[in-house]
Amino acid sequence: MFIPTLSPNPTLAERFHWLVDCMFHSTSTENGRRHTMDWPLAEAMGGWARRLRKRFAALYAQWKAGTLPAARGCERSARAADRPRLPGLPAASLLPRAFAWLHRLFPESAPWCAGTYESMLCNEPEMREFVAAAPQAGGILRPFCRMLGVTPPEWLALPKRVRERNKKDPLPPHPAAARFPDTPPARAAARALARMAAGQKVDVTRLSAVAYGYFVHPPRDGTCPPPEIGYSRGRGLPKDYEGRLKNWD
């Protein structure tokens, strides 16, 4: 594999530039032999990586000069920056988003690129200082982590999303749910019964067969068949239902 030359004492931006160049040379050579990536996708990946490389160099220069712009404190903006959206093309033409997607296309070149990139992240103290001072750099480094299959270190990973629970008053439980066991299907049926009693719409197609059994036939006593047998959903009336009624007459 051809490896571009690197200056004796490279800066962090020069090392990142060198790594992207190595990735281009190695994947292009392998693609010439194996033809695993078509030309439009190769051009898209090349343009995307070059833009990120240019942004990294500009941020690093501003950090060294002490002229960094104020970082956005919105986590949602940081997540949006990690999406490799191509300007001028429809949303359907995004680059692959799967973890380690470059390994699937270039199994020979991607492991070396991933190992070198992970070494630069974990063994360069300046990288951690740079990201701490310029959080915008995380939107450049994390997409490379996903592409190369590298788990971001703790100081680079985005915090996990915390889903806000519904702050509205909970619906009163349905009386029939008091006899339900504490199982996932029974709890799902209890929530559906509470919504129905409150006049809200219930989509029974999202209930499992067992949950649907609790919903349509709540157990009343020991003689009832257990809802765990499952209940199939009705398929609706046939199109010629009215005609069949006339023939029966």
N, C-alpha and C positions, 0 to 999 in steps of 0.2 A: 504494500500500500504506500502510495506517495504521501509524505508528510511535509507540509510547508515549513520553511525555516522560521526560527524564532530568535529574537535578539537575546543577547546574553543576560540582561537584567530587565525582563519585560514587566510592564505594569499590568495591573489587573485587567484593564481594558484591552491591552495587547494580547493577553492570554486568552481572553474570551473571543477576540477576533480570530486568533490562531485556531481555536477549537472549532469555530464555525467553518473556517476554511478547510480544516481537516475533514469535517463531516461532509462538505460538498465534494471534495476530491474522492473520498472513499466511496460514498454512495453513488456518485456518477460512474466510477469505474465498475462497481458491482452491477449497476443498472445496465451498463453496456454489455455485460456478459449474460445477465439473467433476465433482463427486460421485465422487471417487476413493477415498474412505475411508468405510467404513460406521461407523455410530454406536458400536457396541461397541468397535471398534479405536480410534476417536478418543477415547473416554472412557478407555480403557486407557492410551493414550499420554499424555493430559493428566495423569492421576493419577500415572503414573510420573515424568514430567518435574517435576511440582510437588514430589513427595517428594525428588527429587534436589536441586532448588533449595533446599528447606528444609534439607536436610542440609548443603549447601554454605554457606549462611548461618550455620548453627550452628557448623560447624567454623571458619569465618573469625572469628566472634566469639570463640571459645575461643582461637584463635591470637593475636588481638590482646590478649586478656586474660591470656595466659600460662597458661591452664588446659587445654591440649590433653591428651586421654587418650593413653595409650601406644599406639603403632601396632602392629598385628600384623606380625610379621616373616615370616609364612608367605606365600610367593608363591601357593600354591594358594588361600588365602583371598582374596587380591587378585583372582585370576582369577574366583572365584565371585562376588565383589561386582560384577563388570562385567556379569553376566548380568541382563537386565531381567525378572526373574521377578515375576509379579503375585501378591500375597498373596490367599489365598482362592479362587484359581482353579486348575484342574488344570495340570500341566506342559505340556500340549499348547497352552495358550492364551498362550504366550510371545509377546512382540512380535517383529517380524522381526529376524533376526540378520545379514542380508546387509550388506556394506559399502555405504554410501551409499543405504540403503533409502528414506530420505525423498525423495531425488531422483526415484525411480521413481513415487512417489505425487504429489509436488508439484514438477514441473519448473520452475515459475515462481518459487516462493518459496524453495525449498531452496538455490539457489546464493547468494542474498544472505545467508541465515542462516549458511551454511557459511563464506563469506568473512568475515563479521563475527566469527564464533566463532574462526576461525583467526587473525585479527588480534589478538584478545584474548589468545590463547595465546602467540603469538610476539612481540608488541610490548609486553607488560606485564611488566616485570621482577619486579613483586610477585607475579605468578602463579607464577613459577618458585620464588621464595622460599617462597611459601605451600605448594606441593606438596612441597618439600624438607623443610619442618618438619612437614607433615601429610600423610604418604603416603596416608592414607585418602581424600584428595580425588581421588586418581587413579581410584578406583572410581566417582567421579561424572563426571569429565571424559572418561574413555575411552569410555564408552557413547555420549556425545554425539558424539565423534569418529567412531565407527563409523556412527552414524545419519546424520550430515551429510556423510560422505565425506571427512573431514579426517585426514590421516596424523599421528598423534601425534608431537610432537617427541621427540628422544632422551631428554630428562630425564623425559618422561611415559610413554613406552612401557614395557611390561613386558619383562623379559629373556626371550630365547628359551628355550624348554624344552630341556633336555639330557636325552635319553633314556638311561637307564642300560642298559648292555649286560648280557647275561646273564653273571653272575659264575661260573656253574658250569663245570666242566671241559668243554671242547669234546669232541664225539663223535669217535671215531676215524674217519678217512675210509674209505669203501668202496674195496676194491681196484680196482673197475672205474672209479672216478672219476679214477684216475691218467692215463687216456687221454683225459679230457675236455678240450676247449679252454677257454680262459679267456673264456667268454661268459656273459651273464646266464642264459640258459636252462640251460646246462650246469652252472653253479654251483647253480641251484635244484634241478636233478636230483641233484647230488652231495649236497646237504643232505638231500634226501628219502631217498636210498639209505642215508646214514649213520643217519638216524632209524629206517629199517626194520631195518637190521642190529642196532641197539640195542634192538629190540623195542618201539619207540614207534609210535604210530598215525600214518599218513601219509594226508593228504587229497589225493588225486591230482586232484580237481576244481579245486584251486587252482593247478595247474601248467598252463603254456601247452602248446600242441600240440607244440612243439619240445622243451620240457623233459620232457614226458611220453614223447616218443620216446627221449630219453636214459635215462629211468627204466626203461621196459619193455624196451628193446633197446639196451643199452650197446654202443658199437662195439668189436668184437674185433679186426678186421683190415681190410685194405683192400678186402675183397670185400663187407663189410656195407653195406647201404643207409644213407646218412647220415641221422641223426635229424632233420636240418633239413627233411626232407620232411613231418614232422609225422605224428602218429598219432592217429586218432580214438579216443575212449573208448567202451567197450561200453555199450550201452543197457540191459543186463540181460535176463533171460529174459522172454518173453511170459507173460501170465497163464494162458493155456491150454497151457503147455508140456507138462505131464504128459498132457493129453488128446491132444496131437499124437503123443507117444511111443506111446501105446496104438494109435492109428490106424495108425502105421507097422508095428506088430507084425501 
